[in-house]
Amino acid sequence: MKKPESTTELRETLAAHAKAIASGDLAAAEKFVAGIAIDAYRQAAAEIARLKKPVEVETQAFAKIGAQYMSKLRIVGGDRHRRVLYRWRKEADGRWLIAGVEDTTNKRSPWSDVPVLAAAAAQVREETRDA
């Protein structure tokens, strides 16, 4: 039986990232981001920067999905908040980096903007017919 992977190092990385967010240190927070995710990260960070200081960061969820991990943070400042989903992956050098970012603040779930399957299938059929 395979021994479960330790998440201690990742949890320490998550805590350091949350601390950077809470302190408003964007340069420190961006050090946790893989290049592929930087644009999405900066969009979410811009919304977080609009929150009234001081900012509190709380972890709402942490889960392993395949080879990657997801962390969901609730970032609160004054009477406003942001909810952001971060997808973490382990790099070849052993560092944990954010490989995906989604601001889910105004969504019922991360799946809210996925089109209904029937509507998506109809759209594909229509586009194929015109080709």
DSSP file (Angstrom, degrees, kcal/mol; ACC not computed):
  #  RESIDUE AA STRUCTURE BP1 BP2  ACC     N-H-->O    O-->H-N    N-H-->O    O-->H-N    TCO  KAPPA ALPHA  PHI   PSI    X-CA   Y-CA   Z-CA
    1    1 A M              0   0    0      0, 0.0     2,-0.2     0, 0.0     0, 0.0   0.000 360.0 360.0 360.0 132.2    0.0    0.0    0.0
    2    2 A K        -     0   0    0      1,-0.1     3,-0.1     3,-0.0     0, 0.0  -0.514 360.0-120.4 -75.1 133.7    1.3    3.4   -1.0
    3    3 A K        -     0   0    0     -2,-0.2     3,-0.1     1,-0.1    -1,-0.1  -0.539  35.4-105.2 -71.2 134.1    2.0    5.9    1.8
    4    4 A P        -     0   0    0      0, 0.0     2,-0.1     0, 0.0    -1,-0.1  -0.301  39.9-101.9 -61.2 143.8    0.0    9.1    1.4
    5    5 A E        -     0   0    0      1,-0.1     2,-0.3    -3,-0.1    -3,-0.0  -0.415  35.3-117.1 -66.2 137.7    1.9   12.1    0.3
    6    6 A S        -     0   0    0      1,-0.1     4,-0.2    -2,-0.1     3,-0.1  -0.586  22.5-168.5 -75.5 137.0    2.8   14.6    3.1
    7    7 A T     >  +     0   0    0     -2,-0.3     4,-3.0     1,-0.1     5,-0.2   0.249  57.5 106.7-107.6  10.8    1.3   18.0    2.6
    8    8 A T  H  > S+     0   0    0      1,-0.2     4,-2.0     2,-0.2     5,-0.2   0.930  81.6  45.3 -56.9 -49.7    3.3   19.7    5.3
    9    9 A E  H  > S+     0   0    0      1,-0.2     4,-2.0     2,-0.2    -1,-0.2   0.906 114.6  48.7 -63.3 -41.8    5.5   21.6    2.8
   10   10 A L  H  > S+     0   0    0      1,-0.2     4,-2.8     2,-0.2    -1,-0.2   0.926 109.5  51.8 -64.2 -44.1    2.5   22.7    0.7
   11   11 A R  H  X S+     0   0    0     -4,-3.0     4,-2.1     1,-0.2    -1,-0.2   0.869 109.0  51.0 -61.9 -35.8    0.6   23.8    3.8
   12   12 A E  H  X S+     0   0    0     -4,-2.0     4,-2.1    -5,-0.2    -1,-0.2   0.894 110.7  49.1 -65.7 -39.5    3.6   26.0    4.8
   13   13 A T  H  X S+     0   0    0     -4,-2.0     4,-2.4     2,-0.2    -2,-0.2   0.910 109.7  51.5 -65.2 -42.8    3.6   27.4    1.3
   14   14 A L  H  X S+     0   0    0     -4,-2.8     4,-2.6     1,-0.2    -2,-0.2   0.907 110.2  49.6 -59.9 -42.2   -0.1   28.1    1.5
   15   15 A A  H  X S+     0   0    0     -4,-2.1     4,-2.2     2,-0.2    -1,-0.2   0.899 110.8  48.9 -65.2 -40.8    0.4   29.9    4.8
   16   16 A A  H  X S+     0   0    0     -4,-2.1     4,-1.9     2,-0.2    -1,-0.2   0.890 112.0  49.4 -66.5 -38.3    3.2   32.0    3.4
   17   17 A H  H  X S+     0   0    0     -4,-2.4     4,-2.2     2,-0.2    -2,-0.2   0.932 111.0  49.1 -64.7 -45.8    1.1   33.0    0.4
   18   18 A A  H  X S+     0   0    0     -4,-2.6     4,-2.7     1,-0.2    -2,-0.2   0.882 109.2  53.2 -61.1 -38.9   -1.8   33.9    2.6
   19   19 A K  H  X S+     0   0    0     -4,-2.2     4,-2.0     2,-0.2    -1,-0.2   0.900 108.1  50.4 -63.5 -40.8    0.5   36.0    4.8
   20   20 A A  H  X>S+     0   0    0     -4,-1.9     5,-1.9     2,-0.2     4,-0.6   0.902 111.9  47.8 -64.2 -40.8    1.7   37.9    1.7
   21   21 A I  H ><5S+     0   0    0     -4,-2.2     3,-1.2     1,-0.2    -2,-0.2   0.950 111.3  50.2 -63.0 -48.8   -1.9   38.6    0.6
   22   22 A A  H 3<5S+     0   0    0     -4,-2.7    33,-0.7     1,-0.3    -1,-0.2   0.840 111.5  48.3 -61.0 -34.3   -2.9   39.8    4.1
   23   23 A S  H 3<5S-     0   0    0     -4,-2.0    -1,-0.3    -5,-0.2    -2,-0.2   0.573 110.8-121.6 -83.6  -8.0    0.1   42.2    4.2
   24   24 A G  T <<5 +     0   0    0     -3,-1.2     2,-1.4    -4,-0.6    -3,-0.2   0.674  61.4 147.9  77.7  16.3   -0.7   43.5    0.8
   25   25 A D     >< +     0   0    0     -5,-1.9     4,-2.3    -6,-0.2    -1,-0.2  -0.664  18.4 174.9 -89.2  86.3    2.8   42.5   -0.5
   26   26 A L  H  > S+     0   0    0     -2,-1.4     4,-2.7     1,-0.2    -1,-0.2   0.866  76.1  55.9 -61.8 -39.5    2.0   41.7   -4.1
   27   27 A A  H  > S+     0   0    0      1,-0.2     4,-0.7     2,-0.2    -1,-0.2   0.919 111.2  44.0 -61.3 -43.5    5.6   41.1   -5.1
   28   28 A A  H >4 S+     0   0    0      1,-0.2     3,-0.7     2,-0.2     4,-0.2   0.899 113.9  50.7 -67.4 -40.0    6.0   38.5   -2.4
   29   29 A A  H >< S+     0   0    0     -4,-2.3     3,-1.6     1,-0.2    -2,-0.2   0.883 104.5  57.5 -66.0 -38.3    2.6   36.9   -3.3
   30   30 A E  H >< S+     0   0    0     -4,-2.7     3,-1.8     1,-0.3    -1,-0.2   0.693  88.0  75.7 -68.3 -17.6    3.5   36.7   -7.0
   31   31 A K  T << S+     0   0    0     -4,-0.7    -1,-0.3    -3,-0.7    -2,-0.2   0.666  91.3  57.9 -65.9 -14.3    6.6   34.6   -6.2
   32   32 A F  T <  S+     0   0    0     -3,-1.6    66,-3.5    -4,-0.2     2,-0.5   0.336  90.6  94.9 -94.0   6.2    4.1   31.7   -5.6
   33   33 A V  B <   -a   98   0A   0     -3,-1.8     2,-0.2    64,-0.2    66,-0.2  -0.856  68.3-136.4-110.5 129.8    2.7   32.0   -9.1
   34   34 A A    >   -     0   0    0     64,-2.8     3,-1.9    -2,-0.5     4,-0.4  -0.504  32.5-111.4 -72.9 150.0    3.7   30.0  -12.2
   35   35 A G  G >  S+     0   0    0      1,-0.3     3,-1.2     2,-0.2     4,-0.4   0.819 114.4  63.3 -53.5 -36.4    4.0   32.0  -15.4
   36   36 A I  G 3  S+     0   0    0      1,-0.2    -1,-0.3     2,-0.1     4,-0.2   0.751 109.4  40.1 -61.9 -24.8    1.0   30.4  -17.0
   37   37 A A  G <> S+     0   0    0     -3,-1.9     4,-2.5    61,-0.3    -1,-0.2   0.377  83.4 102.4-106.1   2.9   -1.3   31.7  -14.2
   38   38 A I  H <> S+     0   0    0     -3,-1.2     4,-2.6    -4,-0.4     5,-0.2   0.871  80.0  50.0 -63.1 -40.1    0.1   35.3  -13.8
   39   39 A D  H  > S+     0   0    0     -4,-0.4     4,-1.9     2,-0.2    -1,-0.2   0.945 114.7  43.4 -64.5 -47.1   -2.5   37.2  -15.7
   40   40 A A  H  > S+     0   0    0     -4,-0.2     4,-2.1     1,-0.2    -1,-0.2   0.882 113.9  53.2 -63.7 -37.7   -5.4   35.5  -13.9
   41   41 A Y  H  X S+     0   0    0     -4,-2.5     4,-2.8     1,-0.2    -2,-0.2   0.930 108.2  49.1 -62.5 -45.7   -3.6   35.9  -10.6
   42   42 A R  H  X S+     0   0    0     -4,-2.6     4,-2.1     2,-0.2    -1,-0.2   0.850 108.3  53.8 -66.1 -34.3   -3.1   39.7  -11.2
   43   43 A Q  H  X S+     0   0    0     -4,-1.9     4,-1.4     2,-0.2    -1,-0.2   0.939 112.9  43.1 -63.3 -46.3   -6.8   40.1  -12.0
   44   44 A A  H  X S+     0   0    0     -4,-2.1     4,-2.2     1,-0.2    -2,-0.2   0.906 112.8  53.4 -65.4 -40.5   -7.8   38.5   -8.8
   45   45 A A  H  X S+     0   0    0     -4,-2.8     4,-2.4     1,-0.2    -1,-0.2   0.853 103.4  56.9 -63.2 -35.4   -5.1   40.5   -6.9
   46   46 A A  H  X S+     0   0    0     -4,-2.1     4,-0.6     2,-0.2    -1,-0.2   0.897 109.0  46.0 -63.4 -39.4   -6.4   43.7   -8.3
   47   47 A E  H >< S+     0   0    0     -4,-1.4     3,-0.8     1,-0.2     4,-0.3   0.895 111.9  51.0 -68.8 -40.0   -9.8   43.0   -6.8
   48   48 A I  H >< S+     0   0    0     -4,-2.2     3,-1.8     1,-0.2    -2,-0.2   0.884 102.9  60.5 -63.2 -38.1   -8.3   42.0   -3.5
   49   49 A A  H 3< S+     0   0    0     -4,-2.4    -1,-0.2     1,-0.3    -2,-0.2   0.725  95.7  62.8 -63.5 -21.6   -6.3   45.2   -3.4
   50   50 A R  T << S+     0   0    0     -3,-0.8    -1,-0.3    -4,-0.6    -2,-0.2   0.596  81.5 105.9 -79.2 -10.3   -9.5   47.2   -3.4
   51   51 A L  S <  S-     0   0    0     -3,-1.8    27,-0.2    -4,-0.3     2,-0.1  -0.410  82.6-102.3 -71.6 146.2  -10.5   45.7   -0.1
   52   52 A K        -     0   0    0     25,-0.8    26,-0.2    -2,-0.1    -1,-0.1  -0.416  56.1 -82.0 -66.5 140.0  -10.4   47.9    3.0
   53   53 A K  S    S+     0   0    0     24,-0.2     2,-0.1    -2,-0.1    24,-0.1  -0.606 103.7  54.9 -86.0 149.7   -7.3   47.3    5.2
   54   54 A P  S    S-     0   0    0      0, 0.0    24,-0.5     0, 0.0     2,-0.4   0.560  77.0-158.7 -76.2 155.2   -6.6   45.3    7.3
   55   55 A V  E     -B   77   0A   0    -33,-0.7     2,-0.4    22,-0.2    22,-0.2  -0.853   3.7-157.2-104.3 135.4   -7.3   42.2    5.2
   56   56 A E  E     -B   76   0A   0     20,-2.9    20,-2.9    -2,-0.4     2,-0.5  -0.917   4.7-157.2-111.0 139.9   -7.9   38.9    6.8
   57   57 A V  E     -B   75   0A   0     -2,-0.4     2,-0.4    18,-0.2    18,-0.2  -0.968  11.6-179.8-119.8 127.1   -7.4   35.6    4.9
   58   58 A E  E     -B   74   0A   0     16,-2.4    16,-2.8    -2,-0.5     2,-0.6  -0.985  26.8-128.2-127.4 138.4   -9.1   32.4    5.8
   59   59 A T  E     +B   73   0A   0     -2,-0.4    14,-0.2    14,-0.2     3,-0.1  -0.730  25.8 176.2 -82.8 122.1   -8.8   29.0    4.2
   60   60 A Q  E     +     0   0A   0     12,-3.4     2,-0.3    -2,-0.6    13,-0.2   0.736  65.0   6.8 -95.9 -28.0  -12.2   27.6    3.3
   61   61 A A  E     -B   72   0A   0     11,-1.4    11,-2.3     2,-0.0    -1,-0.3  -0.996  49.7-176.5-155.4 152.4  -11.1   24.5    1.5
   62   62 A F  E     +B   71   0A   0     -2,-0.3     2,-0.3     9,-0.2     9,-0.2  -0.919  23.5 155.0-150.8 122.6   -8.1   22.4    0.7
   63   63 A A  E     -B   70   0A   0      7,-2.2     7,-3.2    -2,-0.3     2,-0.5  -0.996  38.9-123.4-151.7 151.8   -8.3   19.3   -1.4
   64   64 A K  E     -B   69   0A   0     -2,-0.3     2,-0.5     5,-0.2     5,-0.3  -0.852  24.4-178.8 -96.3 130.7   -6.2   17.0   -3.7
   65   65 A I  E >   -B   68   0A   0      3,-3.1     3,-1.8    -2,-0.5     2,-0.2  -0.935  63.8 -49.3-130.1 107.3   -7.5   16.6   -7.2
   66   66 A G  T 3  S-     0   0    0     -2,-0.5     0, 0.0     1,-0.3     0, 0.0  -0.501 120.6 -23.1  64.5-130.7   -5.4   14.3   -9.3
   67   67 A A  T 3  S+     0   0    0     -2,-0.2    23,-0.4    -3,-0.1    -1,-0.3   0.480 128.8  72.1 -90.0  -4.0   -1.7   15.4   -9.0
   68   68 A Q  E <  S-B   65   0A   0     -3,-1.8    -3,-3.1    21,-0.1     2,-0.3  -0.674  70.0-136.1-112.1 165.7   -2.6   18.9   -8.0
   69   69 A Y  E     -BC  64  88A   0     19,-2.1    19,-3.6    -5,-0.3     2,-0.4  -0.901   9.8-149.3-119.9 149.4   -4.1   20.6   -5.0
   70   70 A M  E     -BC  63  87A   0     -7,-3.2    -7,-2.2    -2,-0.3     2,-0.4  -0.939   9.7-172.4-116.3 138.8   -6.8   23.2   -4.7
   71   71 A S  E     -BC  62  86A   0     15,-2.5    15,-3.2    -2,-0.4     2,-0.5  -0.999   7.7-158.3-128.7 136.6   -7.1   25.8   -2.0
   72   72 A K  E     -BC  61  85A   0    -11,-2.3   -12,-3.4    -2,-0.4   -11,-1.4  -0.961  13.6-168.6-115.6 121.6  -10.0   28.1   -1.6
   73   73 A L  E     -BC  59  84A   0     11,-2.8    11,-2.3    -2,-0.5     2,-0.6  -0.861  16.9-153.3-112.5 144.6   -9.5   31.4    0.3
   74   74 A R  E     -BC  58  83A   0    -16,-2.8   -16,-2.4    -2,-0.4     2,-0.6  -0.980  16.6-165.3-111.5 119.4  -11.9   33.9    1.6
   75   75 A I  E     -BC  57  82A   0      7,-3.1     7,-2.1    -2,-0.6     2,-0.4  -0.933   7.4-168.4-113.4 118.1  -10.2   37.3    1.8
   76   76 A V  E     +BC  56  81A   0    -20,-2.9   -20,-2.9    -2,-0.6     2,-0.3  -0.891  16.6 167.9-116.7 134.7  -12.1   39.9    3.9
   77   77 A G  E >   -BC  55  80A   0      3,-2.4     3,-1.8    -2,-0.4   -25,-0.8  -0.918  67.2 -42.5-143.5 116.1  -11.5   43.6    4.2
   78   78 A G  T 3  S-     0   0    0    -24,-0.5   -27,-0.1    -2,-0.3   -25,-0.0  -0.473 121.5 -24.9  64.6-130.5  -14.1   45.8    5.9
   79   79 A D  T 3  S+     0   0    0     -2,-0.2     2,-0.3    -3,-0.1    -1,-0.2   0.235 125.7  77.1-100.5  14.1  -17.6   44.8    4.8
   80   80 A R  E <   -C   77   0A   0     -3,-1.8    -3,-2.4   -28,-0.1     2,-0.3  -0.810  55.5-178.0-119.4 161.4  -16.4   43.2    1.5
   81   81 A H  E     -C   76   0A   0     -2,-0.3     2,-0.3    -5,-0.2    -5,-0.2  -0.962  17.1-145.6-149.8 166.9  -14.7   40.0    0.6
   82   82 A R  E     -C   75   0A   0     -7,-2.1    -7,-3.1    -2,-0.3     2,-0.5  -0.982   9.0-152.8-131.3 144.7  -13.3   38.0   -2.3
   83   83 A R  E     -C   74   0A   0     -2,-0.3    21,-2.3    -9,-0.2    22,-0.7  -0.987  21.0-177.7-117.2 122.2  -13.4   34.2   -2.7
   84   84 A V  E     -CD  73 103A   0    -11,-2.3   -11,-2.8    -2,-0.5     2,-0.5  -0.974  18.9-150.4-129.9 135.6  -10.5   32.8   -4.8
   85   85 A L  E     -CD  72 102A   0     17,-3.2    17,-2.3    -2,-0.4     2,-0.4  -0.903  15.9-166.2-103.6 124.4   -9.7   29.3   -5.9
   86   86 A Y  E     -CD  71 101A   0    -15,-3.2   -15,-2.5    -2,-0.5     2,-0.6  -0.932   9.9-151.7-113.9 134.2   -6.0   28.5   -6.4
   87   87 A R  E     -CD  70 100A   0     13,-2.8    12,-3.9    -2,-0.4    13,-1.2  -0.931  18.5-162.3-106.2 120.4   -4.7   25.4   -8.2
   88   88 A W  E     -CD  69  98A   0    -19,-3.6   -19,-2.1    -2,-0.6     2,-0.3  -0.799  10.0-177.8-106.3 141.9   -1.3   24.3   -6.9
   89   89 A R  E     - D   0  97A   0      8,-2.5     8,-2.5    -2,-0.3     2,-0.5  -0.978  28.1-118.6-135.2 152.7    1.2   22.0   -8.6
   90   90 A K  E     - D   0  96A   0    -23,-0.4     6,-0.2    -2,-0.3     5,-0.1  -0.795  30.7-141.1 -92.2 126.0    4.6   20.8   -7.5
   91   91 A E    >   -     0   0    0      4,-3.4     3,-2.0    -2,-0.5    -1,-0.0  -0.314  27.3-103.1 -80.3 165.8    7.4   21.8   -9.8
   92   92 A A  T 3  S+     0   0    0      1,-0.3    -1,-0.1     2,-0.1    -2,-0.0   0.804 122.9  56.6 -59.4 -30.5   10.3   19.6  -10.8
   93   93 A D  T 3  S-     0   0    0      2,-0.1    -1,-0.3     1,-0.0     3,-0.1   0.429 122.8-105.5 -83.7   2.5   12.6   21.5   -8.4
   94   94 A G  S <  S+     0   0    0     -3,-2.0     2,-0.1     1,-0.3    -2,-0.1   0.316  77.2 132.3  95.2  -8.8   10.2   20.7   -5.5
   95   95 A R        -     0   0    0     -5,-0.1    -4,-3.4     1,-0.0     2,-0.5  -0.473  54.0-131.2 -76.3 148.8    8.6   24.1   -5.2
   96   96 A W  E     + D   0  90A   0     -6,-0.2     2,-0.3    -2,-0.1    -6,-0.2  -0.891  33.0 177.7 -98.2 126.5    4.8   24.5   -5.0
   97   97 A L  E     - D   0  89A   0     -8,-2.5    -8,-2.5    -2,-0.5     2,-0.5  -0.927  35.8-105.9-129.7 154.4    3.4   27.1   -7.4
   98   98 A I  E     +aD  33  88A   0    -66,-3.5   -64,-2.8    -2,-0.3   -61,-0.3  -0.682  34.0 175.7 -77.9 122.5    0.0   28.4   -8.3
   99   99 A A  E     +     0   0A   0    -12,-3.9     2,-0.3    -2,-0.5   -11,-0.2   0.472  65.8  19.5-107.1  -6.9   -0.9   27.0  -11.8
  100  100 A G  E     - D   0  87A   0    -13,-1.2   -13,-2.8   -63,-0.1     2,-0.4  -0.970  59.1-166.1-162.8 147.8   -4.4   28.4  -11.9
  101  101 A V  E     + D   0  86A   0     -2,-0.3     2,-0.4   -15,-0.2   -15,-0.2  -1.000   6.0 177.9-139.5 136.0   -6.6   31.0  -10.3
  102  102 A E  E     - D   0  85A   0    -17,-2.3   -17,-3.2    -2,-0.4     2,-0.8  -0.949  22.5-144.1-141.5 122.2  -10.3   31.6  -10.4
  103  103 A D  E     + D   0  84A   0     -2,-0.4   -19,-0.3   -19,-0.2     3,-0.2  -0.754  22.6 175.1 -81.2 112.3  -12.2   34.4   -8.5
  104  104 A T    >   +     0   0    0    -21,-2.3     3,-1.7    -2,-0.8   -20,-0.2   0.131  38.3 119.4-105.4  18.7  -15.4   32.7   -7.5
  105  105 A T  T 3  S+     0   0    0    -22,-0.7    -1,-0.2     1,-0.3   -21,-0.1   0.883  82.3  33.6 -54.1 -46.1  -16.8   35.6   -5.4
  106  106 A N  T 3  S+     0   0    0     -3,-0.2     2,-0.4   -23,-0.1    -1,-0.3   0.087 102.9  94.2-102.6  24.1  -19.9   36.1   -7.5
  107  107 A K    <   -     0   0    0     -3,-1.7    -3,-0.0     1,-0.1     4,-0.0  -0.880  67.5-142.8-115.2 146.9  -20.5   32.5   -8.4
  108  108 A R  S    S-     0   0    0     -2,-0.4    -1,-0.1     1,-0.3    -4,-0.0   0.860  92.6 -11.3 -69.1 -34.9  -22.7   29.9   -6.7
  109  109 A S  S >  S-     0   0    0     -3,-0.1     3,-1.9     1,-0.0    -1,-0.3  -0.958  76.7 -98.5-154.1 165.5  -20.0   27.4   -7.6
  110  110 A P  T 3  S+     0   0    0      0, 0.0     3,-0.4     0, 0.0    -7,-0.0   0.689 122.7  58.4 -62.1 -15.1  -16.9   27.3   -9.8
  111  111 A W  T >  S+     0   0    0      1,-0.2     3,-2.0     2,-0.1     0, 0.0   0.436  74.2 101.6 -92.0  -0.7  -19.0   25.5  -12.3
  112  112 A S  T <  S+     0   0    0     -3,-1.9    -1,-0.2     1,-0.3    -5,-0.0   0.775  81.4  48.0 -58.7 -29.8  -21.6   28.3  -12.6
  113  113 A D  T 3  S+     0   0    0     -3,-0.4    -1,-0.3    -4,-0.2    -2,-0.1   0.343  83.0 108.4 -97.5   9.2  -20.2   29.7  -15.9
  114  114 A V  S <  S-     0   0    0     -3,-2.0     3,-0.1     1,-0.1    -3,-0.0  -0.741  76.9-116.2 -81.9 127.2  -20.0   26.3  -17.6
  115  115 A P        -     0   0    0      0, 0.0     2,-0.1     0, 0.0    -1,-0.1  -0.224  34.1 -91.2 -65.0 153.1  -22.7   26.2  -20.3
  116  116 A V     >  -     0   0    0      1,-0.1     4,-2.6     4,-0.0     5,-0.2  -0.408  37.7-123.4 -60.5 137.2  -25.5   23.8  -20.0
  117  117 A L  H  > S+     0   0    0      1,-0.2     4,-2.7     2,-0.2     5,-0.2   0.882 109.2  50.7 -55.6 -44.5  -24.5   20.6  -21.9
  118  118 A A  H  > S+     0   0    0      1,-0.2     4,-2.3     2,-0.2    -1,-0.2   0.912 112.2  47.1 -62.3 -42.1  -27.5   20.7  -24.2
  119  119 A A  H  > S+     0   0    0      2,-0.2     4,-2.1     1,-0.2    -1,-0.2   0.895 112.9  49.2 -66.8 -39.7  -26.9   24.3  -25.2
  120  120 A A  H  X S+     0   0    0     -4,-2.6     4,-2.1     2,-0.2    -2,-0.2   0.908 111.3  49.2 -66.1 -41.2  -23.3   23.7  -25.8
  121  121 A A  H  X S+     0   0    0     -4,-2.7     4,-2.4    -5,-0.2    -2,-0.2   0.909 110.6  50.6 -64.1 -41.9  -24.0   20.6  -27.9
  122  122 A A  H  X S+     0   0    0     -4,-2.3     4,-2.3     1,-0.2    -1,-0.2   0.895 109.4  51.5 -62.7 -39.8  -26.5   22.7  -30.0
  123  123 A Q  H  X S+     0   0    0     -4,-2.1     4,-2.5     2,-0.2    -1,-0.2   0.914 109.9  48.7 -64.2 -42.7  -24.0   25.4  -30.5
  124  124 A V  H  X S+     0   0    0     -4,-2.1     4,-2.4     2,-0.2    -2,-0.2   0.914 110.9  50.6 -63.6 -42.9  -21.4   22.9  -31.7
  125  125 A R  H  X S+     0   0    0     -4,-2.4     4,-2.1     2,-0.2    -2,-0.2   0.913 111.7  48.3 -60.5 -42.3  -23.9   21.4  -34.1
  126  126 A E  H  X S+     0   0    0     -4,-2.3     4,-1.5     1,-0.2    -2,-0.2   0.921 112.8  47.0 -64.4 -45.1  -24.8   24.8  -35.5
  127  127 A E  H  X S+     0   0    0     -4,-2.5     4,-0.6     1,-0.2    -1,-0.2   0.867 112.6  50.3 -66.1 -36.4  -21.2   25.8  -35.9
  128  128 A T  H >< S+     0   0    0     -4,-2.4     3,-0.6     1,-0.2    -1,-0.2   0.870 106.6  54.5 -69.3 -37.8  -20.4   22.5  -37.6
  129  129 A R  H 3< S+     0   0    0     -4,-2.1    -1,-0.2     1,-0.2    -2,-0.2   0.852 107.5  50.7 -64.5 -35.0  -23.3   22.9  -40.0
  130  130 A D  H 3<        0   0    0     -4,-1.5    -1,-0.2     1,-0.2    -2,-0.2   0.647 360.0 360.0 -77.6 -14.6  -22.0   26.3  -41.2
  131  131 A A    <<        0   0    0     -3,-0.6    -1,-0.2    -4,-0.6    -2,-0.1   0.482 360.0 360.0 -75.5 360.0  -18.5   25.0  -41.8
